[in-house]
Amino acid sequence: MSTRDDEAAAWALRHPLDPAGERALDAWLARDPHHAGALLRAMAALSAVDRAVAEERPAAPAQTATRRRLLIGMSGALAASVAGLVGWRHVAGERVTTARGEIRRLPLADGSVATINSDSALRVVLASDQRRVALDQGQAWFQVAKDRARPFVVDAGIAQARAVGTAFSVERSEGAVEIAVTEGVVAVWPSAAGGAMTILHAGQYARFRSDVAAPATGTAPAAIERALAWRGGEIALENETVASAVAQFNRYNRRQLVIADPALGRERLIGLFQLDRPEDFAASLAASLDVTVTSGPAEIRLDRTASSRR
């Protein structure tokens, strides 16, 4: 890793340190007076998730350890909770895929549930000290069973998310990852810059891009719920463009919608549709936007009527 925060995150995510590891950490801390603060920030970001899901438990007595011992103690505990982050992607695990149009509800052995969107692929590794999912493509919504001894980590390539007991979605597309929280608290960070961690609460999201170091974040609970309408077999539109709606329908159906007029793609819509019935969507456009619909076995063509082009 090339930056101070990257190195701090790597220390925060390491296994409990053996004597050689402690000596290496001592040397790293001694090289730069800013290293201790960077390490503390990285560990604090990770521990915020555990604190959020354990608010109902009595607080532990205050410790009187020195700053140096506190850093080492927190590093060991937090690293243990995310043990195996480096190198775990090479473990095969249980591989699950969905076909176009398929939405699958997958109960996991730990009591968690993954609801997997169309055309997605993921791998699941459940061990005695860790729960990990590698999202290779597509999208999944996770309802995570609480298990403080085994944090739940999703690796989506350029970004990762960590939770203990919560619900959140992860969507991986070409060069981008979006993580949205529907319940609880989730820590997220870019894989290539692990020190830049962000804490997301219910109703918040983070969008990562491969060419940008920090994610774009925001709060949009209603928009998140609409975007997850696929879990119920629906597409919910609230001022989305026709082009955006067509892209969503085409994700689920082999019979593709095709926009013949670019201006039509920029029109905006409100509505709730069954995601496996693109013909109903086309009929709605014909009635509301003066659209001509031409249906064939492989595609449904959408065009402006001659009168609407004048």
SELUMMI-263705 format. One record per residue (C-alpha): x negated, y, z. Coordinates in Angstrom, 3 decimals, padded with zeros to 6 digits, m for minus. Layout:
<<X Y Z>>
...
END
This chain:
<<000.000 000.000 000.000>>
<<m001.235 003.452 m000.803>>
<<000.410 005.860 001.642>>
<<000.482 006.303 005.384>>
<<004.206 005.528 005.611>>
<<003.808 002.428 003.431>>
<<001.110 001.105 005.752>>
<<003.150 001.970 008.854>>
<<006.154 000.075 007.485>>
<<003.936 m002.929 006.739>>
<<002.751 m002.991 010.359>>
<<006.350 m002.632 011.604>>
<<007.421 m005.607 009.503>>
<<004.565 m007.959 010.434>>
<<004.773 m011.102 012.501>>
<<003.916 m010.778 016.227>>
<<000.261 m009.871 016.274>>
<<m002.453 m012.303 017.241>>
<<m005.665 m010.931 018.800>>
<<m007.197 m010.310 015.367>>
<<m004.047 m008.521 014.258>>
<<m004.086 m006.319 017.361>>
<<m007.707 m005.380 016.667>>
<<m006.790 m004.528 013.079>>
<<m003.889 m002.399 014.290>>
<<m006.180 m000.626 016.780>>
<<m008.577 000.166 013.941>>
<<m005.763 001.452 011.715>>
<<m004.409 003.691 014.480>>
<<m007.912 005.055 015.169>>
<<m008.527 006.021 011.531>>
<<m005.981 008.834 011.506>>
<<m004.238 010.654 014.390>>
<<m001.043 010.686 012.283>>
<<m000.887 006.889 012.052>>
<<000.679 006.428 015.491>>
<<003.539 008.782 014.651>>
<<004.136 007.104 011.284>>
<<004.282 003.690 012.942>>
<<006.676 004.919 015.595>>
<<008.993 006.406 012.938>>
<<009.020 003.167 010.938>>
<<009.837 001.077 014.006>>
<<012.463 003.533 015.206>>
<<014.252 003.281 011.867>>
<<014.401 m000.500 012.171>>
<<015.488 m000.493 015.813>>
<<018.340 001.955 015.109>>
<<020.309 m000.850 013.489>>
<<019.949 m003.133 016.507>>
<<020.909 m000.318 018.877>>
<<024.015 000.501 016.871>>
<<025.380 m003.041 017.030>>
<<024.481 m003.500 020.700>>
<<026.026 m000.338 022.154>>
<<028.355 m002.405 024.320>>
<<025.466 m004.121 026.085>>
<<023.882 m002.620 029.247>>
<<020.759 m000.635 028.527>>
<<017.473 m002.229 029.526>>
<<015.476 m000.589 032.363>>
<<013.084 002.099 031.211>>
<<009.580 000.841 030.607>>
<<006.509 002.559 032.037>>
<<004.014 001.263 029.495>>
<<001.497 003.626 027.983>>
<<002.085 005.017 024.491>>
<<m000.448 002.523 023.123>>
<<001.238 m000.506 024.737>>
<<004.680 000.757 023.717>>
<<003.603 000.886 020.084>>
<<002.258 m002.654 020.188>>
<<005.284 m003.990 022.082>>
<<007.799 m002.434 019.684>>
<<005.778 m003.599 016.709>>
<<005.821 m007.205 017.912>>
<<009.531 m007.288 018.721>>
<<010.666 m005.582 015.544>>
<<008.286 m007.510 013.346>>
<<009.592 m010.745 014.830>>
<<013.124 m009.756 013.902>>
<<012.180 m009.351 010.247>>
<<009.562 m012.074 010.102>>
<<008.526 m013.378 006.728>>
<<009.476 m010.319 004.662>>
<<006.235 m010.460 002.714>>
<<006.126 m013.533 000.514>>
<<009.626 m014.845 001.277>>
<<010.840 m014.013 m002.266>>
<<008.873 m016.993 m003.512>>
<<011.066 m019.373 m001.474>>
<<013.693 m020.920 m003.749>>
<<016.571 m021.082 m001.271>>
<<020.135 m021.862 m002.326>>
<<020.811 m020.280 m005.723>>
<<024.322 m019.081 m006.525>>
<<025.482 m017.612 m009.838>>
<<028.792 m016.333 m011.171>>
<<029.946 m016.266 m014.787>>
<<031.537 m013.321 m016.566>>
<<034.911 m012.682 m014.963>>
<<034.206 m014.926 m011.966>>
<<034.457 m013.540 m008.423>>
<<033.401 m015.969 m005.721>>
<<033.816 m015.902 m001.956>>
<<030.864 m017.786 m000.463>>
<<030.929 m018.651 003.274>>
<<027.396 m018.998 004.652>>
<<026.298 m021.450 007.314>>
<<025.675 m018.681 009.880>>
<<029.295 m017.459 009.710>>
<<028.593 m014.628 007.273>>
<<030.477 m014.351 003.982>>
<<029.206 m013.150 000.605>>
<<031.783 m012.041 m001.948>>
<<029.964 m012.177 m005.279>>
<<030.939 m010.083 m008.280>>
<<031.057 m011.108 m011.939>>
<<027.826 m012.070 m013.732>>
<<025.675 m012.069 m010.596>>
<<022.875 m014.243 m009.221>>
<<021.448 m014.518 m005.720>>
<<019.401 m016.821 m003.522>>
<<020.099 m017.486 000.161>>
<<017.552 m018.536 002.788>>
<<018.896 m019.182 006.310>>
<<016.214 m020.147 008.808>>
<<016.052 m020.301 012.597>>
<<014.516 m016.818 012.852>>
<<015.727 m015.061 009.706>>
<<018.589 m014.708 007.222>>
<<017.626 m013.520 003.761>>
<<019.304 m012.993 000.431>>
<<017.536 m012.164 m002.824>>
<<019.953 m010.442 m005.199>>
<<018.454 m011.126 m008.619>>
<<021.237 m009.430 m010.585>>
<<024.770 m008.113 m010.213>>
<<026.589 m007.270 m007.002>>
<<027.712 m008.815 m003.741>>
<<029.559 m007.615 m000.653>>
<<028.311 m009.100 002.611>>
<<030.271 m009.537 005.841>>
<<027.444 m010.300 008.249>>
<<027.976 m012.383 011.373>>
<<026.247 m010.894 014.410>>
<<023.060 m012.687 015.366>>
<<020.540 m010.387 017.040>>
<<017.836 m013.058 016.853>>
<<018.196 m013.290 013.061>>
<<018.637 m009.964 011.260>>
<<020.172 m010.194 007.790>>
<<017.988 m008.788 004.993>>
<<018.980 m008.377 001.341>>
<<016.174 m007.909 m001.191>>
<<017.370 m006.280 m004.441>>
<<013.968 m005.839 m006.040>>
<<013.266 m002.113 m005.787>>
<<015.235 m001.737 m002.534>>
<<016.048 m003.686 000.609>>
<<018.741 m003.547 003.275>>
<<018.705 m004.844 006.842>>
<<021.635 m005.371 009.221>>
<<022.641 m007.462 012.215>>
<<026.457 m007.471 012.212>>
<<028.107 m005.269 009.607>>
<<029.644 m005.207 006.115>>
<<027.983 m003.682 003.066>>
<<027.608 m004.101 m000.678>>
<<024.473 m004.227 m002.795>>
<<024.573 m003.724 m006.558>>
<<021.499 m004.291 m008.704>>
<<021.376 m003.060 m012.296>>
<<018.560 m002.238 m014.705>>
<<016.156 000.051 m012.826>>
<<018.662 000.936 m010.090>>
<<020.158 m000.354 m006.841>>
<<023.156 000.989 m004.915>>
<<023.867 000.044 m001.300>>
<<027.195 001.058 000.282>>
<<028.293 000.423 003.867>>
<<031.909 m000.381 004.694>>
<<031.432 m001.291 008.368>>
<<028.693 m000.817 010.950>>
<<025.156 000.397 010.306>>
<<022.518 m000.658 007.774>>
<<018.848 000.299 007.373>>
<<017.672 000.651 003.762>>
<<014.287 001.331 002.230>>
<<012.524 001.189 m001.152>>
<<010.409 m001.936 m001.492>>
<<007.461 m000.020 m002.929>>
<<007.485 002.563 m000.118>>
<<008.693 000.736 002.959>>
<<008.068 003.611 005.376>>
<<010.825 005.747 003.820>>
<<013.715 004.172 005.703>>
<<017.264 005.531 005.792>>
<<020.048 004.633 008.219>>
<<023.490 004.345 006.613>>
<<026.762 004.323 008.554>>
<<030.192 003.139 007.399>>
<<031.344 005.194 004.415>>
<<027.813 006.107 003.309>>
<<025.745 004.973 000.345>>
<<022.197 005.104 m001.004>>
<<021.247 004.948 m004.677>>
<<017.701 003.853 m005.527>>
<<015.969 004.283 m008.867>>
<<012.728 002.663 m009.897>>
<<011.240 006.006 m010.980>>
<<012.168 007.965 m007.822>>
<<010.584 007.385 m004.407>>
<<013.511 008.414 m002.187>>
<<017.142 007.330 m002.636>>
<<020.054 009.674 m003.264>>
<<022.451 009.384 m000.325>>
<<025.945 010.575 000.454>>
<<029.193 010.002 002.307>>
<<032.188 008.869 000.240>>
<<034.339 006.265 002.028>>
<<037.279 006.503 m000.390>>
<<035.052 006.212 m003.454>>
<<033.264 003.209 m001.932>>
<<036.571 001.412 m001.339>>
<<037.698 002.127 m004.906>>
<<034.402 000.845 m006.274>>
<<034.912 m002.386 m004.310>>
<<038.459 m002.974 m005.588>>
<<037.026 m005.862 m007.641>>
<<037.113 m007.955 m004.455>>
<<040.896 m008.038 m004.880>>
<<040.796 m008.508 m008.650>>
<<041.488 m004.857 m009.411>>
<<039.890 m001.790 m010.989>>
<<040.767 001.450 m009.195>>
<<040.305 004.678 m011.153>>
<<040.332 008.155 m009.642>>
<<039.301 010.743 m012.222>>
<<036.869 008.319 m013.903>>
<<036.229 008.647 m017.630>>
<<037.715 006.241 m020.152>>
<<034.156 005.192 m021.012>>
<<033.460 004.293 m017.385>>
<<036.713 002.328 m017.117>>
<<035.965 000.446 m020.336>>
<<032.519 m000.503 m019.026>>
<<034.150 m001.932 m015.903>>
<<036.692 m003.986 m017.840>>
<<034.004 m005.292 m020.183>>
<<032.036 m006.578 m017.214>>
<<034.809 m009.081 m016.484>>
<<036.244 m010.007 m019.893>>
<<034.893 m011.713 m022.982>>
<<037.450 m009.827 m025.052>>
<<035.761 m006.453 m025.117>>
<<037.272 m002.977 m025.227>>
<<035.684 m000.764 m027.891>>
<<035.998 003.039 m027.998>>
<<036.058 004.252 m031.593>>
<<036.212 007.980 m030.815>>
<<033.520 009.375 m028.447>>
<<035.868 012.187 m027.398>>
<<038.313 009.595 m026.088>>
<<035.592 008.165 m023.863>>
<<035.304 011.523 m022.080>>
<<038.982 011.649 m021.086>>
<<039.647 011.095 m017.376>>
<<042.069 008.671 m015.756>>
<<043.855 007.773 m012.528>>
<<045.297 004.298 m012.060>>
<<045.092 000.788 m010.656>>
<<044.715 m002.135 m013.069>>
<<044.181 m005.891 m012.966>>
<<040.592 m006.392 m014.037>>
<<041.421 m009.474 m016.153>>
<<044.119 m007.691 m018.198>>
<<042.345 m005.238 m020.515>>
<<045.375 m005.274 m022.837>>
<<047.475 m003.651 m020.090>>
<<044.857 m000.936 m019.735>>
<<044.885 m000.374 m023.502>>
<<048.675 m000.134 m023.494>>
<<048.491 002.469 m020.731>>
<<046.084 004.541 m022.817>>
<<048.389 004.276 m025.804>>
<<051.271 005.639 m023.758>>
<<049.429 008.388 m021.874>>
<<046.675 009.602 m024.213>>
<<048.151 009.062 m027.686>>
<<045.743 006.231 m028.449>>
<<045.985 003.706 m031.264>>
<<045.257 000.145 m030.111>>
<<044.054 m002.493 m032.558>>
<<043.818 m005.950 m030.995>>
<<041.738 m008.837 m032.272>>
<<040.531 m012.140 m030.815>>
<<037.162 m010.706 m029.711>>
<<037.870 m007.020 m029.104>>
<<040.489 m004.387 m028.425>>
<<039.742 m001.238 m030.399>>
<<040.774 002.135 m028.966>>
<<041.042 005.143 m031.252>>
<<042.765 008.490 m031.368>>
<<045.927 008.680 m033.432>>
<<045.697 010.827 m036.536>>
<<047.957 013.488 m035.012>>
<<045.875 013.788 m031.821>>
<<042.714 014.565 m033.820>>
<<044.215 017.716 m035.333>>
END
